[in-house]
Amino acid sequence: MRTVLTSGWLTSGKNVEALEKGFAETVGTRHAVALNSCTAALHAILLSLDMKPGDEVIVPSDTFVATANAALYTGANQFLLTPTLRLSTSPPRMRNSRSQKKREQ
């Protein structure tokens, strides 16, 4: 895997299959997919979860735009949620915030 990582060809070309196979073996899974960006990875994850137009994705408000764009690419609606001072959030807080937003509309 070191040869693949130092080759400069991680997401296209002949080394991709070797990288995916080596990574899958290293982490102990049957499959791995090499993508060219985190945006592509987030998009692939949302597609694997069958996100579609009209679905909602909770996105932290203090994140890089790619996080929200991945949801946008599936047609899902983004719901921005500001993390607490502890830099985390909780399911009850997410439900309450979403309910509040619906009441304000």
Secondary structure as UniProt FT lines:
FT   HELIX           2..7
FT   HELIX           15..27
FT   HELIX           38..48
FT   TURN            49..50
FT   TURN            53..54
FT   STRAND          56..60
FT   TURN            61..62
FT   HELIX           65..74
FT   STRAND          77..81
FT   TURN            85..86
FT   HELIX           91..104
//
